[in-house]
Amino acid sequence: MCRNIRTLFNFDPPATDEEVHAAALQFVRKLSGSTMPSKANEQAFEVAVEETAAVARKLLDSLVTTAPPRDRDVELAKARARNAKRFGRPEAGS
């Protein structure tokens, strides 16, 4: 599950609230060991996701760096190249 959590800091444009929420959802799923909580735990699960997303957003907004922002398309191409090497598959779009 955690492999779906992506680095969100220092990108241009900055991470969206949807990306932060998706990362928070994956984190809570990993902690709870459940992708779909029971009805009894649904409320606690949703509160945890919202609170985790708020803390993550606060963290991202407070971090500083002198490094230039990364380009999402360049990082995606690098990831695809790593995956092609790792899994022996041709890169997408090749």
C-alpha positions as CSV (number, residue, x, y, z in Angstrom):
1,M,0.0,0.0,0.0
2,C,2.7,2.5,1.0
3,R,4.3,2.4,-2.4
4,N,1.4,4.6,-3.5
5,I,2.4,7.4,-1.2
6,R,4.4,9.8,-3.3
7,T,6.8,12.6,-2.3
8,L,4.7,15.8,-2.4
9,F,7.3,18.4,-1.3
10,N,9.1,20.8,-3.6
11,F,7.2,20.4,-6.8
12,D,6.1,23.0,-9.2
13,P,3.1,23.3,-9.1
14,P,2.8,22.4,-5.4
15,A,0.9,19.4,-4.3
16,T,-2.9,19.7,-4.5
17,D,-5.3,19.0,-1.6
18,E,-6.4,15.9,-3.5
19,E,-2.8,14.5,-3.6
20,V,-2.4,15.2,0.1
21,H,-5.7,13.5,0.9
22,A,-4.8,10.5,-1.2
23,A,-1.5,10.1,0.7
24,A,-3.3,10.5,4.0
25,L,-5.8,7.8,3.0
26,Q,-3.0,5.4,2.1
27,F,-1.2,6.1,5.4
28,V,-4.4,5.5,7.4
29,R,-5.1,2.3,5.4
30,K,-1.6,1.1,6.2
31,L,-1.8,1.9,9.9
32,S,-5.3,0.3,10.3
33,G,-4.5,-2.7,8.1
34,S,-7.8,-2.1,6.3
35,T,-8.7,-0.6,3.0
36,M,-12.4,-0.5,3.8
37,P,-13.3,0.0,7.4
38,S,-16.4,-1.7,8.9
39,K,-19.4,0.4,9.5
40,A,-18.5,0.6,13.2
41,N,-15.1,2.0,12.4
42,E,-16.0,4.2,9.4
43,Q,-16.3,7.4,11.3
44,A,-13.0,7.0,13.1
45,F,-11.3,6.1,9.8
46,E,-12.6,9.2,8.1
47,V,-11.7,11.5,11.0
48,A,-8.2,10.0,10.9
49,V,-7.8,10.6,7.2
50,E,-9.0,14.2,7.5
51,E,-6.7,14.9,10.5
52,T,-3.7,13.2,8.8
53,A,-4.3,15.3,5.6
54,A,-4.5,18.5,7.6
55,V,-1.2,17.7,9.4
56,A,0.4,16.7,6.1
57,R,-0.7,20.0,4.5
58,K,0.6,21.9,7.4
59,L,4.0,20.1,7.1
60,L,4.3,20.7,3.4
61,D,3.4,24.4,3.8
62,S,6.0,24.9,6.5
63,L,9.0,23.1,4.9
64,V,11.6,25.2,3.2
65,T,14.4,24.4,0.7
66,T,17.0,26.0,-1.4
67,A,16.7,23.3,-4.1
68,P,14.9,24.2,-7.2
69,P,11.4,22.8,-7.6
70,R,11.1,19.4,-9.3
71,D,9.2,19.0,-12.5
72,R,6.4,16.4,-12.2
73,D,6.8,15.2,-15.8
74,V,10.6,14.7,-15.4
75,E,10.1,12.8,-12.2
76,L,7.4,10.6,-13.8
77,A,9.8,9.8,-16.7
78,K,12.5,8.8,-14.2
79,A,10.1,6.6,-12.3
80,R,9.0,4.9,-15.5
81,A,12.7,4.3,-16.5
82,R,13.4,2.8,-13.1
83,N,10.4,0.5,-13.3
84,A,11.3,-0.6,-16.8
85,K,14.8,-1.5,-15.6
86,R,13.4,-3.2,-12.4
87,F,10.7,-5.2,-14.0
88,G,12.1,-5.6,-17.5
89,R,9.3,-4.0,-19.3
90,P,9.6,-1.4,-22.0
91,E,8.8,2.2,-20.9
92,A,5.3,3.5,-21.5
93,G,5.2,5.6,-24.6
94,S,8.2,3.9,-26.1
